Amino acid sequence: MILADKQYGISEFSQIFHVKPSTLRYYEDEGLIKPLRTANNRRYYTQTDADWIKFLLCLKEAGLSIDELKQYVYWDQQGDQTITQRIALLNQAHERLTQQADEIQHHLQLLNDKITWYHQRQQGQVDPNEVFRDYLARLGHEI
């Protein structure tokens, strides 16, 4: 948990977000994050950085590439005049993620159907000569 008034070094911050310190350095080199520096030039992170990295990691998990993240950060830094571009980028990510979720849902349904088919075969509720493809057809499903 990030405390609002605390400063976090790179090691502690990386542990909180389950990323390597080298990943945070890479993100900094790519302009995705901008940690503050102490008088002796050591990085430190605050609640604001935590909120930003949470959002960036969410976008990354949603499938945005580093180049897309860099573009988003650039547009974000430009202000409200780039909201339309940011919406378009986020909509593209949303569409890709929705497609992936649909594919995962299809895979889950297929696994559930196969498990049910096996249970029904064990209990003698399915003709032992029926192949799984035919069972799916009866349900109106397909592989």
Secondary structure, 3 states (H helix, E strand, C coil): CCCCCCCECHHHHHHHCCCCHHHHHHHHHCCCCCCEECCCCCEEECHHHHHHHHHHHHHHHCCCCHHHHHHHHHHHHHCHHHHHHHHHHHHHHHHHHHHHHHHHHHHHHHHHHHHHHHHHHHCCCCCCCCCHHHHHHHHCCCC
